[in-house]
Amino acid sequence: MTGITLLIVTLLVAIAFGLVWQRRQGRVRTTSESDSPVTDERRRLLEAAGAAASADSATVLHFSADWCGPCAAVRRVVGQVVNDLSEEPHPPAEVELDIDEYPALARELGVLSLPTTFILDSDLRERFRVSGVPAAADLRAALEPLSRPPASNS
């Protein structure tokens, strides 16, 4: 009887974990500045990977791999959104990195699964993070404020 009870409890915990994990997939989550400070090491790794700080442009950084099936969907979504915002005053840049080529940066950013996408502001601070395939509308909503100059109070 104890074995069956333990099995049922284990299954219920696994199902609950799976549901929570699935709910988080593809959601654009805001990152607080205190959760991801831009250390000298992080900046060095980002710049070595091609994500350069810019005076006015956000960067969409996504990790992928040849063996990752959903990464192709992220590539399409990110490409579409970046293209849609190309006429904005400060269009975002896109950087795709193979996790096998940049393992130190993946560790530094806490990449636990693929695909993982980051939205970095013009100072390379992590503003948003997505595990899984984001919806184009959610990604666009996160990027639009970073692609437009702040409203002036004239």
C-alpha positions as CSV (number, residue, x, y, z in Angstrom):
1,M,0.0,0.0,0.0
2,T,2.8,2.4,0.8
3,G,4.5,1.7,-2.6
4,I,1.2,2.6,-4.4
5,T,0.8,5.8,-2.4
6,L,4.4,6.8,-3.1
7,L,3.9,6.1,-6.8
8,I,0.7,8.2,-7.0
9,V,2.3,11.1,-5.1
10,T,5.3,10.9,-7.5
11,L,3.1,10.9,-10.5
12,L,1.1,13.9,-9.2
13,V,4.3,15.9,-8.5
14,A,5.6,15.0,-12.0
15,I,2.3,16.1,-13.6
16,A,2.3,19.4,-11.6
17,F,5.9,20.1,-12.6
18,G,5.1,19.4,-16.3
19,L,2.1,21.7,-16.3
20,V,4.1,24.5,-14.7
21,W,7.0,24.0,-17.2
22,Q,4.6,23.9,-20.2
23,R,2.9,27.1,-19.1
24,R,6.2,29.0,-19.0
25,Q,7.3,27.8,-22.4
26,G,7.1,30.6,-25.0
27,R,6.1,33.3,-22.4
28,V,8.1,36.6,-22.6
29,R,9.1,37.1,-19.0
30,T,10.4,40.5,-17.7
31,T,13.8,40.3,-16.1
32,S,14.6,42.6,-13.2
33,E,17.9,44.5,-13.4
34,S,19.0,43.0,-10.1
35,D,18.6,39.5,-11.5
36,S,21.0,40.0,-14.4
37,P,23.6,42.7,-13.8
38,V,25.9,43.4,-16.7
39,T,29.2,42.4,-15.3
40,D,32.5,43.0,-17.1
41,E,32.7,39.3,-17.9
42,R,29.1,39.2,-19.2
43,R,29.8,42.3,-21.4
44,R,33.0,40.7,-22.7
45,L,31.3,37.4,-23.6
46,L,28.3,39.2,-25.2
47,E,30.6,41.5,-27.3
48,A,32.8,38.5,-28.3
49,A,29.6,36.8,-29.6
50,G,28.6,39.8,-31.7
51,A,26.2,41.6,-29.4
52,A,27.6,45.1,-29.2
53,A,26.3,47.8,-27.0
54,S,24.6,50.4,-29.1
55,A,23.5,53.9,-28.3
56,D,20.0,53.3,-29.4
57,S,19.3,49.7,-30.4
58,A,18.0,46.6,-28.6
59,T,19.3,43.2,-29.4
60,V,17.4,40.0,-29.7
61,L,19.8,37.2,-28.8
62,H,18.7,33.6,-29.3
63,F,20.5,30.4,-28.6
64,S,20.0,27.5,-30.9
65,A,21.7,24.3,-32.2
66,D,21.6,22.2,-35.3
67,W,19.9,19.4,-33.4
68,C,17.2,21.7,-32.0
69,G,13.9,21.3,-33.8
70,P,12.0,24.3,-32.2
71,C,14.9,26.6,-32.9
72,A,13.8,26.9,-36.5
73,A,10.5,28.2,-35.4
74,V,12.2,30.8,-33.1
75,R,14.4,31.8,-36.1
76,R,11.3,32.5,-38.2
77,V,9.4,34.4,-35.4
78,V,12.4,36.5,-34.5
79,G,13.2,37.2,-38.1
80,Q,9.7,38.3,-38.8
81,V,9.5,40.6,-35.8
82,V,12.9,42.2,-36.4
83,N,11.9,42.7,-40.0
84,D,8.5,44.3,-39.0
85,L,10.4,46.7,-36.7
86,S,13.1,47.6,-39.3
87,E,11.4,50.9,-40.0
88,E,11.3,52.0,-36.4
89,P,13.7,54.8,-35.3
90,H,15.9,52.4,-33.4
91,P,15.3,48.9,-35.0
92,P,16.5,45.9,-33.0
93,A,19.4,43.8,-34.0
94,E,19.3,40.0,-34.2
95,V,22.1,37.7,-33.0
96,E,21.7,33.9,-33.2
97,L,24.3,31.8,-31.4
98,D,24.9,28.1,-31.5
99,I,25.0,27.0,-27.9
100,D,27.8,24.5,-28.7
101,E,30.0,27.4,-29.9
102,Y,29.3,29.7,-27.0
103,P,28.9,27.5,-23.9
104,A,30.5,30.1,-21.5
105,L,28.0,32.8,-22.5
106,A,25.1,30.2,-22.2
107,R,26.3,29.4,-18.7
108,E,26.7,33.1,-17.8
109,L,23.2,33.8,-19.0
110,G,21.7,30.7,-17.3
111,V,20.5,29.0,-20.5
112,L,19.0,25.7,-19.3
113,S,17.1,24.6,-22.4
114,L,16.8,25.4,-26.1
115,P,15.5,27.5,-27.6
116,T,16.2,30.4,-25.3
117,T,15.8,34.0,-26.4
118,F,16.9,37.2,-24.7
119,I,16.0,40.8,-25.3
120,L,18.9,43.0,-24.4
121,D,18.6,46.8,-24.2
122,S,21.1,49.2,-25.8
123,D,23.4,48.7,-22.8
124,L,23.3,44.9,-23.1
125,R,21.1,44.6,-20.0
126,E,18.8,41.6,-20.1
127,R,15.2,43.0,-20.2
128,F,13.2,39.9,-21.2
129,R,13.8,36.2,-21.5
130,V,11.8,33.5,-23.4
131,S,12.2,29.7,-23.0
132,G,10.6,28.0,-26.0
133,V,9.0,29.6,-29.0
134,P,7.6,33.1,-28.4
135,A,4.4,34.4,-30.0
136,A,5.3,37.1,-32.5
137,A,2.9,39.5,-30.9
138,D,4.4,39.1,-27.5
139,L,8.0,39.5,-28.8
140,R,6.9,42.6,-30.8
141,A,5.2,44.1,-27.7
142,A,8.4,43.6,-25.7
143,L,10.6,45.1,-28.4
144,E,8.5,48.1,-29.6
145,P,9.2,50.3,-26.5
146,L,12.9,49.7,-27.0
147,S,12.7,50.6,-30.7
148,R,11.2,54.0,-30.2
149,P,12.8,57.1,-28.7
150,P,11.4,58.2,-25.4
151,A,8.7,60.8,-25.7
152,S,9.9,64.3,-25.1
153,N,8.1,66.6,-22.6
154,S,8.2,69.7,-24.8
